[in-house]
Amino acid sequence: MIKKRSIIFIGVVIVFMCLVIGVSYPIIINNLIIDEGPVQSDVIIVPEGQEYVRAYRAAELLHEGFSTSGQIIVSPIDKATVQGYKEFWVSQEQIIPETKATSTYENAVITLRMMEEHGFDSAIIVSSDYHMRRTKLIYERINSDYDFELTYVAAYQLVDGEFVPCEAGEDLQYVANRGFWNYWGYLLGLYHFFNL
């Protein structure tokens, strides 16, 4: 009797989770992109994924004067990433390097701490379009300890010489689907246990 109830309970939980995921999929996938208008801020932060579109968009904002310090925090940074920024006319002096983060969660924890250490009060967070909902979720959670003014600006995908959103085209659908599953992982706080 107890075994039968356990099986029924597990079945109900599985059906419920399938319904939640099924209903949430079109909602989340159609709202992955958060792209706020840039506002002048103390610094630009790039949770890096070694994607040139992030470096390009951050450099564009820097050159347009949106970083009052004239600096970008790049998290994490390595030689290849530095080279990408140089290609967009960002000097090494304009980059505040961070080398330890291995996930978006760690990007948020470390870069917001760096903002506090540098005396910054505001930042533009630049990431890939498909990554922005998760990025905003975790930055807002960590920012509850600081209360910085954060603005979220998306970097779009470069396809055939044009910047397009991640859901434009079959080749980018995989990226959008991955963004959906990663968002659920962050929503449930799984970043405490896994490197998402």
Helices and strands as residue ranges (DSSP letters): H 2-29, E 43-47, H 52-63, E 72-75, H 79-87, G 92-94, E 95-97, H 104-118, E 122-128, G 129-131, H 132-143, E 149-155, E 157-159, E 162-164, G 170-172, H 173-187, G 190-192
